[in-house]
Amino acid sequence: MVTVKNTGISEFEMTEDLQANQELGNCTVYQKAVAVSLLQNDLQSDELKALGGLGTVAGSSVTSVEDGYLVKVPLVIMDDKSFEEYCTQIGVAPNLDGAIVLNRIWDNINSNFRYKQYVPFVNENQNVISIQNRDNAEASIEIEVLAYTQEVPVLREEYDNYALVQFISLSMWENVAGTIGNAEADTYVRVLVDAELSLAEANALDASVVNLISKEYVVESENRIQEKVSNDEMMDGFMMIIGAFCILLATIGIANVFSNTLGFIQQRKREFVQYMSIGMTEANIRKMFSIEALVIAGRPLLITLPLTVVFVGFMITASYLDPMEFLVEAPILEISLFIVAIFVFVGLAYYFGGKKILKSDMVETLRNDTLV
């Protein structure tokens, strides 16, 4: 993605050169503008009316007027060749004198922001749509609708949930620009290749495009492959830091459990010797140690695991996340290993402490008045 700064698409003179260069793959040059349109109530789609109408779905995102609503109309102005390719892509006869309407609106009643469902925005029986200057209601023009679609061109753009997006050609824009105006200052060049590129190849392609355009224009470039690699590296580093911090806390906790458990058993040395003096066997002592180890290791898990499940469930619900998506990414293996480690270290502490007690001199321990 290359941003040509402070240059309108009509003034950008390198479109044909870029598209003729076979090494650059598929190039689309586009600019964005914004207009508004008066959408009368009877022009709303039946599906939208069934949801309660535009006012219910969009709320304050649209402006209510006497006959309907003023809705935002983002215009995506594509170079003529790319627009004709887009027409072919959606099965429409190429025609530069009209607009393709993205006929969809987010159904926020039956879906959430994470898993959006769309319904048609307007009835598809109208052949023209009237749009007007955002700042001057009297400056309006009717544009022929070539097609209604829910399939967008591959521009990596995000479109407003409650806007009536329209795609037009550069030739069409030159006819209506004086009336509609409000075009963004920059033009965008999107380079798309079909092949799987390595990072080195992507960087070479990025440099080639930038070097070609920057000879005449001020540009900013975004290499999407490099951005993804950099983002993955940052996330890996973040997970490594968090993981190391968690391991540190786990190590401290397990060491503390081991130390306290072993010390606690030693303090009870006289108690167990007294049990043995009245006939309790070593097997009974081991059984007692095993039960205590299970209680000490299992009690915090029985308290924290249900709380964790409730908290995670609440967060999943609040974020409208599919539970299966969370379970796929959840560190279940790491948590299971940590739980096993707790039982192992507590068991080891009881094993070493019990072994020392069973080997102690019973007579000498009973003579000692201390509990150590």
N, C-alpha and C positions, 0 to 999 in steps of 0.2 A: 504494500500500500504506500503510495507516494502522494503527499499533499503538495500541490503547487500553490504557493502562498500568493495571496492578493492578485489572483488572476482568474477571470471568469472563463467559462468553458468556450465562449465565443471568441475570446482573445487567445486561447491556447492553440498554437499552430503546429503542434507536433503529433497530433492524434494519428494522422495517416502514416507518419514515419514509424511510430511505435507499433502500430498494427501490421505494418509491412515487414517488420523485423521478426523473422521466424524463431529466433533464439528467445524471444520474450514471451512466447506462448500466446495466450489470449489476453488482450489488453482492452479494458473498458475505461473510458474517460467520462466522468460524470460530475455534476454539480448539484447542490441542493438549494431549494427555495421553499418559501412557505406562503400559503394563501389561506383563505377561509371560504366556506361555502354555506349557504343557507339550505339546510336540509329540512324540507317540509315534513310534517308528521306522516303524510300518506306515502312518502318515499322510503320510510323505514321498512326493513325486511320483515316478513311475517314472524320469523324466528326471534328477531329483536323485539317486536311488539309482544310476543308471548312471554318474554322475560320482564315485561313491565315498561318497555320503551327505552329510548335513549337516555332520558333523564334519570331513570332508575339505575341503569347500568353504568353510565359515565359520571353521573353526579355533577360536581362542580367543574369537571374537565371540559364541559361544553356550556355554551351560553344560551339560555332560554330566551326566545323572542316570541312575538305574537303568533307567527305562523309555524314555528318549529324551533330549530336549534341552529346556532352558528357553530360549525365544527371546523377544526383545524384541518387544512389540506396540505400536507407536505408534498412537495414536487421533487421528484428525482429526474434530473435532466441528463439523459444519456446521449453519447455521440450516436450519430445516425446508424452506423454499421452495427453497433452493439444493440441498439434498440430493435433493429430488424432481426437480429439473432434471437433476442428475447421474444419477439413476436412468434418466430418459428418454434422456439422452445415450448411455448404454451399452446401451439396449434392455431395461431391466428395469422391470416395473410398479412405480410409486412405492409405497413402504411405509416408514413411519417406525419400525417396530418390528423392526429388524434391521440388519445390517452388510454393507457391500460390502468384500470382501477383495481387496487388491492381491496377486494370486497370482503373484509373480515373485521370483526370487533371482538374483543376479549369478553367471553361469558364469565364474568367474575362472580356470578351467582352460583353456578354449578361447577366451578373449577377455581383453583387457587393460582397464585402467582408462580408457583414452582412447576405445575403441570397445567399449562393454560389450554383451554379449549376455546375455539372460535366459532362464531355464527356469522352468517352474512350480515353486512352492515346495511345495505340498501337493496331495494328491489332491482332486479336486473332487466326490467322492461323499459328503462329509459335510455335513449340513445345519446343524449347529451347531458352534461353536468355543468351547471353555472358556478364559476368560481370568481372571487373578487379579491381586490387588493386588501391586505390585512389592515391597512391604515386608512383606506378610503373606500367606503362602501359603494360609492357611485362608480368606481372603476371596476367593472366586471366584464366577464367574457364567457361565452359558452364554448365548451370543448366537446368534440365528438368522442364518444366512448367506443373504442375499438373492441374491448373485451373486458369482462370482469373475471378476476382470478384470485386464487389464494396462494399462488405459487410466485415467489419473489425471485428476481435475478440474484446471482451469486455476487453480492457486493459487500457482504459482511456488515450490513447495516442493521441497526435495531430500530424498529418503527414503533411509534406511539400506539398505546393500546386503544385509544378512542379517536384516532385520526383517520381520515379518508385519504390514504396515500395514493398518489397517482404517478405513473411513470410516463414521461413524454420524451420525444426526440429533441435533439438540438435544433432541428429545422422548425419544429413546432414552437419551441421556446423563443426563438428569434422573432416569431410573429406575435407572441403574447407578453414578452418581457416588459415592454413599455407600459403595459396595463397592469400587470400583476406585480412586477418588481420584487423586492425583498429576497433577493438571491444572496446566498452566503458569499463571502469574499474569496474563498478558496475553491480550487478544482481538485478532484481526486483522480488518481490513476491506479486502477487495480490490475495487477498482473497475476494471472492464474495459469498454472501449468498442470497438465494431466499426470505427468510422471511423478514418481516418488523421488523427491530431491533430498540429497544429503545436506547437512548443514553447510558444508563448504560450497556446494553447488548453489544453495540458496543465497549465501553471502555474495558469491560471484555474480549471480543474477541481480541481486539488490544493487551492487556496485555498478553494474552495467547500466541499469535503468537510471540511477541517480546521476551518473556521469553524463549520460546522454541528455537528460532534461536540464541539469543544473548549468549547462553551458549558456542557457538563455533565461532561466527562471530560478527563483529561490524556492528550494524544496525541502521538505522533511520526509524522511523515509521510515517505514515501519516494516521490518522483516518478521512476518508472522511465525515462521519456523524458529527463528532466533528467539523471538519473544517467548514461545512455548518452551524451548530448551532452557532459557534463563529462568522462567517461572518454575519449571520442574526442579532445577538446581536449587533455587531458593527454598522451595517446599521441602526438598530432601534435607537441606541444611537445617531448616526449622525443625523438622521431625527428629533429626539427629540431636539437636540441642535439647528439645523437650524429652526425648528418649533418655539421654544421658542424665538429665535432671531427675526423671522418674526412677532410673536405676540407682542413682545416688540415694534418693529417699528410701527406696526399697531396701538397699543394703544397710542403711542406718537402722531402719525399722527391724529388719531380721536380726542384725547384730544385737540390738537392744533386747529383742525377745529371747534370743539365745542366752545372753548374759543374765537377764533377770530370771529366766527359767532355771538355769544351772545354779545360780546363787540361791534361789528359793529352795531348790531340792537340798542343797548342802545345809541350809538352815534347819531343815526338817530331819536331819540325820538321826538325832536322838529319838524322834517320833517313830521312825521306821524300825529302828533297833528295838524299841519297846514292843512294836507289833510282832517282830520276829521272836522276842523273848517269851511271848505268850502263845507261840505255836503257829503264827502266820508263815507260810512257806514262801520261798523265793518266787515260785510261780504266781502266787497271789499278789506279791509285791509288784511283779512285772505287769500283771493285769491292771493293778491300781494305777501304775505309771501310764499305761497305755490309755486308760480312760481319761486321766487328767490331761494327757497330751492332746487327745482329741477335743476335749472341752476347751482348753486354752487356745488351740489353733482354730477351732471351729466357731467359737463364740463371736469373735469380731466379724467373721465372714457372714454368719447368720444375721448379724445386725446391719452390716454395710451393704451386702449384696441386694437385699430387697429395696433399701433406700436408693441404691444406684439404679436399679431397674425402674423404679418409680420416677426418678429424676430424668433418666434418659428417655423414658416414655413420654414424659411431659414435654421435653425439648423437641422430640420428634414430632409430636402433635402440634406444638406451637409453630414449628418451621414448615409444616405441611410436607414433611419428608416421607417417602415411601419406606416403611420399616425394613423391607428387604434390601434396599439400597444401603441403609445403615449397617445391616448385619453383614453384608459383603465386605464392607470396609472396617468393621469393628475389630479391635485387637483381641479377639476371643482367645487365640492361641497364647498370646503374651499374658493375658489375665489368668488363663488356666495354669501356665507354667509358674506364675507368681504364687497362686494358691497352693500348688504342689510344693513349691519351695518353702512356704510357711509351715506346712505339715512336716516336711522333711527336717527343717532346722529345729523345730520344737521337739520332734521325735528324737533327733540326735542329742539335744540338750538333756532330755529325760534319760536317754540311753547311757550317756556318759555319767550323769549324776547318779543314776540307779546302780550302774556298775561299780562306782566308787563306794556307794553305801553298802552294797552286798559284800564287798571285799573287806569292809572295815571290821575292826575287832569289837565284837558286841560287848564284851566284859569291860573293856577300857572305855568305851563310849558311855556305858551306863554309870561308870564311876565319875565321869566328868559332869559337873553341874551345869555347864554351859550348854547351849543348844547348837553350837557350831560344830 
